[in-house]
């Protein structure tokens, strides 16, 4: 199954993680709580009064920023902008540190991963049923998401503040669409958590079964993986294009994997040695020097 989902901005706005939005603007996490406050003047004044006088001016700035962000979201929504999510669900099995996509005897491709070189020595392939499991396949999800590219270019060359506001909102909208769509995948399209009933804060705290590691994050540090995922689900179908070094355009894009194993968890691959780099390059069928450029932070 490969499918695209398209959301209006008001359909995903409730899934925005405002902590990351405020972090992008240099605000400590405690100020993000303004997003949970009722919009009436009385409630906002009570929230402001909770802060020590030394922090009150900064809190007022956060309040104003949130108000302007909501106003911009409404404006962009009225302009008809949308956020897009594309995913594929594939049969697969693990083989060592690789995940073979497709049923046995009809492999579509192989995704290679890195293993931690320190306890507990985890690899993402550990969370997929091994190839010797009596021929029974497992399943893996591949996804990408992006906000309309026009959003992050709004007010470019006209108003620096509004341009930056649109850029940071576009980033959060792509992540919000991913959160909403992953919920739909778990409950309906994949259906392994059909009875799941989680609040938005519980979703953002990742209380759901399984994991959704994104490319470039600690458990998936090799940015070149985007080329493999693109070949599987065709990122361009929702307007995402890749540069030569694997960067995604528009900037407000993300991609990664969806895994359902109940014990699946996030981890940091950390440092790898030259021997692991050579083995990884062999499994991927690529030159070690080519992969070295994507794994600079992980090489000892």
MOCORFEN-V183533 format. One record per backbone hydrogen bond with DSSP energy under -0.5 kcal/mol. NH is the residue of the N-H (numbers start at 1). CO is the residue of the C=O. Records with the same first field share a line. If there is no record, write none. Layout:
# MOCORFEN-V183533
NH->CO / CO
This chain:
# MOCORFEN-V183533
3->87
5->85
7->83
9->81
11->8
12->8 / 9
13->9
15->12
16->13
18->16
20->17
21->17
22->18
23->19
24->20
25->21 / 22
26->23
27->22
31->28
32->29
33->30
34->31
35->32
36->33
37->34
44->40
45->41
46->42
47->43
48->44
49->45
50->46 / 47
51->48
55->52
56->52 / 53
57->53
59->55
60->56
61->57
62->58
63->59
64->60
65->61
66->62
67->63
68->64
69->65
70->66
71->67
72->68
73->69
74->70
75->71
76->72
77->73
78->74
79->75
80->77
81->76
83->7
84->146
85->5
86->144
87->3
88->142
89->1
90->140
92->138
93->100
94->129
95->98
98->95
99->111
100->93
101->99 / 109
102->91
106->103
108->101
109->101
111->99
112->110
113->97
116->122
117->269
121->118
126->123
127->124
128->125
131->94
133->130
134->132
136->133
137->135
138->92
140->90
141->258
142->88
143->256
144->86
145->254
146->84
147->252
148->82
151->148
152->148
153->149
154->151
156->153
158->155
159->155
163->159
164->160
165->161
166->162
167->163
168->164
169->165
170->166
171->167
172->168
173->169
174->170
175->171
176->172
177->173
178->174
179->175
180->176
181->177
182->178
183->179
184->180
185->181
186->182
187->183
188->184
189->184
190->185
191->185
193->186
194->191
196->193
203->199
204->200
205->201
206->203
207->202
211->259
215->255
216->220
217->214
220->217
223->221 / 294
225->222
226->223
227->224
228->224
229->225
230->226
231->227
232->228
233->229
234->230
237->234
238->235
239->236
240->235
241->249
243->247
246->243
249->241
253->251
254->145
256->143
257->213
258->141
259->211
264->261
269->218 / 267
272->298
277->273
278->274
279->275
280->276
281->277
282->278
283->279
284->280
285->281
286->281
290->287
291->287
292->288
293->289
294->291
295->291 / 292
298->295
299->295 / 296
300->272
